Amino acid sequence: MGENIFNEITDTIPNTIKGKMFGALCIKALNGKAGVMYHKGNMIFKLTKADEKIALLLNGTKIFDPILWMAAL
């Protein structure tokens, strides 16, 4: 279900392409840089420090650590 929602969201964002990063689905800008990833029911967003502080106030959010994530694969 989550992957379907991710794909629906991706289809509505102009000037982006679907791709993969670290084996996870992602949304990339046309320059190839990823800004959003989806893996095992989790959405991972690239945020500014200011937006990150606000996002961390939301229940269930946490900092994404790609090194720990890759080690768990």
DSSP file (Angstrom, degrees, kcal/mol; ACC not computed):
  #  RESIDUE AA STRUCTURE BP1 BP2  ACC     N-H-->O    O-->H-N    N-H-->O    O-->H-N    TCO  KAPPA ALPHA  PHI   PSI    X-CA   Y-CA   Z-CA
    1    1 A M     >        0   0    0      0, 0.0     4,-2.0     0, 0.0     3,-0.2   0.000 360.0 360.0 360.0 -46.4    0.0    0.0    0.0
    2    2 A G  H  >  +     0   0    0      1,-0.2     4,-2.7     2,-0.2     5,-0.1   0.869 360.0  54.2 -60.5 -38.2    2.7    2.5    0.9
    3    3 A E  H  > S+     0   0    0      1,-0.2     4,-2.4     2,-0.2    -1,-0.2   0.878 106.5  52.5 -64.9 -36.4    4.5    2.0   -2.3
    4    4 A N  H  > S+     0   0    0     -3,-0.2     4,-2.3     2,-0.2    -2,-0.2   0.920 110.5  47.2 -64.0 -43.3    1.3    2.8   -4.2
    5    5 A I  H  X S+     0   0    0     -4,-2.0     4,-2.6     2,-0.2     5,-0.2   0.916 110.4  53.1 -63.9 -42.8    0.9    6.0   -2.3
    6    6 A F  H  X S+     0   0    0     -4,-2.7     4,-2.7     1,-0.2    -2,-0.2   0.931 110.5  47.3 -56.4 -46.6    4.6    6.9   -2.9
    7    7 A N  H  X S+     0   0    0     -4,-2.4     4,-2.1     2,-0.2    -1,-0.2   0.878 110.6  51.9 -64.8 -38.1    4.0    6.3   -6.7
    8    8 A E  H  X S+     0   0    0     -4,-2.3     4,-0.7     2,-0.2    -1,-0.2   0.921 112.1  46.2 -62.9 -43.7    0.9    8.5   -6.6
    9    9 A I  H >X S+     0   0    0     -4,-2.6     3,-1.3     1,-0.2     4,-0.6   0.936 111.3  52.2 -62.9 -46.7    2.8   11.3   -4.9
   10   10 A T  H >< S+     0   0    0     -4,-2.7     3,-1.2     1,-0.3    -1,-0.2   0.886 104.1  57.1 -57.8 -40.7    5.7   11.0   -7.3
   11   11 A D  H 3< S+     0   0    0     -4,-2.1    -1,-0.3     1,-0.2    -2,-0.2   0.694 105.2  52.2 -66.4 -18.1    3.4   11.2  -10.3
   12   12 A T  H << S+     0   0    0     -3,-1.3    -1,-0.2    -4,-0.7    -2,-0.2   0.543  88.3  89.5 -95.7  -7.2    2.0   14.6   -9.1
   13   13 A I  S X< S-     0   0    0     -3,-1.2     3,-0.6    -4,-0.6    -1,-0.0  -0.808  73.3-138.7 -96.6 115.3    5.4   16.3   -8.6
   14   14 A P  T 3  S+     0   0    0      0, 0.0     3,-0.1     0, 0.0    -2,-0.1  -0.274  78.4  22.2 -70.1 156.7    6.5   18.1  -11.8
   15   15 A N  T 3  S+     0   0    0      1,-0.2    15,-0.8    14,-0.1     2,-0.3   0.817  99.9 109.2  59.0  36.5   10.1   18.0  -13.0
   16   16 A T  E <   -A   29   0A   0     -3,-0.6     2,-0.3    13,-0.2    13,-0.2  -0.920  50.7-152.7-133.8 162.4   11.0   14.9  -11.1
   17   17 A I  E     -A   28   0A   0     11,-2.5    11,-3.1    -2,-0.3     2,-0.3  -0.968  21.8-115.3-132.9 151.4   11.8   11.3  -12.0
   18   18 A K  E     +A   27   0A   0     -2,-0.3     2,-0.2     9,-0.2     9,-0.2  -0.616  50.3 141.4 -81.1 145.1   11.4    8.0  -10.2
   19   19 A G  E     -A   26   0A   0      7,-2.3     7,-2.3    -2,-0.3     2,-0.3  -0.840  43.1 -98.1-158.1-164.0   14.6    6.2   -9.4
   20   20 A K  E     +A   25   0A   0      5,-0.3     2,-0.3    -2,-0.2     5,-0.2  -0.981  23.8 179.8-134.4 148.2   16.4    4.1   -6.8
   21   21 A M  E >  S-A   24   0A   0      3,-2.3     3,-2.4    -2,-0.3    -2,-0.0  -0.962  79.7  -5.9-147.2 128.3   19.0    5.0   -4.2
   22   22 A F  T 3  S-     0   0    0     -2,-0.3     3,-0.1     1,-0.3    -1,-0.0   0.778 130.5 -60.3  55.3  26.6   20.5    2.4   -1.8
   23   23 A G  T 3  S+     0   0    0      1,-0.3    -1,-0.3    16,-0.0     2,-0.3   0.438 115.5 115.6  82.5  -0.6   18.0    0.0   -3.3
   24   24 A A  E <  S-A   21   0A   0     -3,-2.4    -3,-2.3    15,-0.1    -1,-0.3  -0.700  74.8-101.5-100.8 152.8   15.1    2.1   -2.2
   25   25 A L  E     +AB  20  38A   0     13,-1.3    13,-2.7    -2,-0.3     2,-0.3  -0.432  50.3 177.7 -64.4 144.9   12.5    3.9   -4.4
   26   26 A C  E     -AB  19  37A   0     -7,-2.3    -7,-2.3    11,-0.3     2,-0.5  -0.979  33.6-126.9-148.3 163.1   13.3    7.6   -4.6
   27   27 A I  E     -AB  18  36A   0      9,-2.5     8,-2.5    -2,-0.3     9,-1.2  -0.958  33.6-167.8-108.5 125.5   12.1   10.8   -6.2
   28   28 A K  E     -AB  17  34A   0    -11,-3.1   -11,-2.5    -2,-0.5     6,-0.2  -0.872  20.6-122.4-116.8 147.7   14.9   12.6   -8.1
   29   29 A A  E >   -A   16   0A   0      4,-2.7     3,-2.4    -2,-0.4   -13,-0.2  -0.347  44.2 -97.2 -71.5 166.4   15.2   16.1   -9.5
   30   30 A L  T 3  S+     0   0    0    -15,-0.8    -1,-0.1     1,-0.3   -14,-0.1   0.731 125.7  63.5 -61.7 -20.7   16.0   16.3  -13.2
   31   31 A N  T 3  S-     0   0    0      2,-0.1    -1,-0.3     1,-0.0     3,-0.1   0.453 120.9-108.2 -82.6   1.0   19.7   16.8  -12.3
   32   32 A G  S <  S+     0   0    0     -3,-2.4     2,-0.4     1,-0.3    -2,-0.1   0.378  74.0 136.7  92.9  -4.1   19.6   13.3  -10.7
   33   33 A K        -     0   0    0      1,-0.0    -4,-2.7    -5,-0.0    -1,-0.3  -0.641  50.6-130.9 -82.0 130.7   19.8   14.4   -7.0
   34   34 A A  E     +B   28   0A   0     -2,-0.4    -6,-0.2    -6,-0.2     3,-0.1  -0.558  31.5 168.3 -81.1 141.9   17.4   12.4   -4.7
   35   35 A G  E     +     0   0A   0     -8,-2.5    11,-2.7     1,-0.4     2,-0.3   0.554  67.2  31.5-123.1 -21.0   15.2   14.4   -2.4
   36   36 A V  E     -BC  27  45A   0     -9,-1.2    -9,-2.5     9,-0.2    -1,-0.4  -1.000  61.1-172.9-141.9 138.1   12.8   11.7   -1.1
   37   37 A M  E     -BC  26  44A   0      7,-2.8     7,-3.1    -2,-0.3     2,-0.4  -0.943   8.1-158.2-127.7 153.8   13.2    7.9   -0.5
   38   38 A Y  E     +BC  25  43A   0    -13,-2.7   -13,-1.3    -2,-0.3     2,-0.3  -0.995  21.2 159.0-131.1 126.6   10.7    5.2    0.4
   39   39 A H  E >   - C   0  42A   0      3,-2.4     3,-1.8    -2,-0.4   -15,-0.1  -0.930  66.1 -19.5-151.8 125.2   11.8    2.0    2.0
   40   40 A K  T 3  S-     0   0    0     -2,-0.3     3,-0.1     1,-0.3   -16,-0.0   0.867 128.8 -43.9  48.4  47.5    9.8   -0.6    4.0
   41   41 A G  T 3  S+     0   0    0      1,-0.2     2,-0.4     0, 0.0    -1,-0.3   0.504 114.9 114.9  82.7   3.7    7.0    1.8    4.9
   42   42 A N  E <   -C   39   0A   0     -3,-1.8    -3,-2.4     2,-0.0     2,-0.5  -0.896  52.9-150.4-112.0 137.1    9.3    4.7    5.7
   43   43 A M  E     -C   38   0A   0     -2,-0.4     2,-0.5    -5,-0.2    -5,-0.2  -0.892  11.7-162.9-101.3 134.2    9.5    8.0    3.9
   44   44 A I  E     -C   37   0A   0     -7,-3.1    -7,-2.8    -2,-0.5     2,-0.4  -0.979   8.2-169.0-122.0 123.2   12.9    9.7    4.0
   45   45 A F  E     -C   36   0A   0     -2,-0.5     2,-0.7    -9,-0.2    -9,-0.2  -0.890  23.4-132.6-117.5 141.6   13.1   13.4    3.1
   46   46 A K        +     0   0    0    -11,-2.7     2,-0.3    -2,-0.4    -2,-0.0  -0.842  42.7 174.4 -87.8 117.8   16.1   15.7    2.4
   47   47 A L        -     0   0    0     -2,-0.7     2,-0.1     1,-0.0    -2,-0.0  -0.846  35.3-107.8-125.3 158.1   15.3   18.8    4.5
   48   48 A T     >  -     0   0    0     -2,-0.3     4,-2.6     1,-0.1     5,-0.2  -0.408  43.1-105.5 -71.5 162.5   17.0   22.0    5.5
   49   49 A K  H  > S+     0   0    0      1,-0.2     4,-2.0     2,-0.2     5,-0.1   0.891 122.6  51.6 -58.5 -40.0   18.2   22.2    9.1
   50   50 A A  H  > S+     0   0    0      1,-0.2     4,-1.4     2,-0.2    -1,-0.2   0.928 112.6  44.1 -64.3 -44.9   15.3   24.5    9.9
   51   51 A D  H  > S+     0   0    0      1,-0.2     4,-2.9     2,-0.2    -2,-0.2   0.849 109.4  58.2 -68.5 -33.4   12.7   22.2    8.4
   52   52 A E  H  X S+     0   0    0     -4,-2.6     4,-2.4     1,-0.2    -1,-0.2   0.910 103.2  52.5 -61.6 -42.3   14.4   19.2   10.1
   53   53 A K  H  < S+     0   0    0     -4,-2.0     4,-0.4     1,-0.2    -1,-0.2   0.901 112.8  44.8 -60.4 -40.7   13.9   20.8   13.5
   54   54 A I  H >< S+     0   0    0     -4,-1.4     3,-1.4     1,-0.2     4,-0.3   0.922 112.1  51.6 -69.1 -44.3   10.2   21.3   12.7
   55   55 A A  H >< S+     0   0    0     -4,-2.9     3,-1.9     1,-0.3    -2,-0.2   0.864 101.0  62.0 -62.1 -36.4    9.8   17.7   11.3
   56   56 A L  T 3< S+     0   0    0     -4,-2.4    -1,-0.3     1,-0.3    -2,-0.2   0.645  92.1  66.7 -67.8 -12.6   11.4   16.2   14.4
   57   57 A L  T <  S+     0   0    0     -3,-1.4    -1,-0.3    -4,-0.4     2,-0.2   0.667  83.7  94.7 -77.2 -16.4    8.5   17.6   16.5
   58   58 A L  S X  S-     0   0    0     -3,-1.9     3,-1.6    -4,-0.3     2,-0.1  -0.531  90.8-100.3 -78.0 141.4    6.2   15.2   14.6
   59   59 A N  T 3  S+     0   0    0      1,-0.2    -1,-0.1    -2,-0.2     3,-0.1  -0.379 104.2  16.4 -61.4 130.7    5.4   11.9   16.3
   60   60 A G  T 3  S+     0   0    0      1,-0.3    -1,-0.2    -4,-0.1     2,-0.2   0.416  91.3 130.1  89.9  -1.1    7.4    9.0   14.8
   61   61 A T    <   +     0   0    0     -3,-1.6    -1,-0.3    -6,-0.2     2,-0.3  -0.552  26.1 164.6 -86.6 153.7   10.1   11.1   13.0
   62   62 A K        -     0   0    0     -2,-0.2     2,-0.3    -3,-0.1    -7,-0.0  -0.973  42.3 -85.7-156.9 165.2   13.8   10.4   13.4
   63   63 A I        -     0   0    0     -2,-0.3     2,-0.5     1,-0.1   -19,-0.0  -0.587  41.5-128.2 -76.4 134.3   17.1   11.2   11.7
   64   64 A F        -     0   0    0     -2,-0.3    -1,-0.1   -19,-0.2   -20,-0.0  -0.740  20.5-167.8 -84.7 125.3   18.0    9.0    8.8
   65   65 A D     >  -     0   0    0     -2,-0.5     4,-2.4     1,-0.1     5,-0.2  -0.924   5.4-165.6-114.4 104.0   21.5    7.5    9.1
   66   66 A P  H  > S+     0   0    0      0, 0.0     4,-2.5     0, 0.0     5,-0.2   0.804  86.8  56.4 -63.4 -28.6   22.5    5.9    5.8
   67   67 A I  H  > S+     0   0    0      2,-0.2     4,-1.9     1,-0.2     5,-0.1   0.945 111.5  41.6 -68.5 -46.8   25.5    4.1    7.4
   68   68 A L  H  > S+     0   0    0      2,-0.2     4,-1.2     1,-0.2    -1,-0.2   0.893 115.2  52.5 -64.6 -38.6   23.3    2.3   10.0
   69   69 A W  H  X S+     0   0    0     -4,-2.4     4,-0.5     1,-0.2     3,-0.4   0.920 109.8  47.0 -63.9 -45.3   20.6    1.7    7.3
   70   70 A M  H >< S+     0   0    0     -4,-2.5     3,-1.0     1,-0.2    -1,-0.2   0.865 108.5  56.0 -65.4 -36.2   23.1    0.1    4.9
   71   71 A A  H 3< S+     0   0    0     -4,-1.9    -1,-0.2     1,-0.2    -2,-0.2   0.795 103.5  55.9 -66.1 -27.3   24.5   -2.1    7.7
   72   72 A A  H 3<        0   0    0     -4,-1.2    -1,-0.2    -3,-0.4    -2,-0.2   0.613 360.0 360.0 -81.0 -12.5   21.0   -3.4    8.4
   73   73 A L    <<        0   0    0     -3,-1.0    -1,-0.2    -4,-0.5    -2,-0.1   0.504 360.0 360.0 -72.3 360.0   20.5   -4.6    4.9
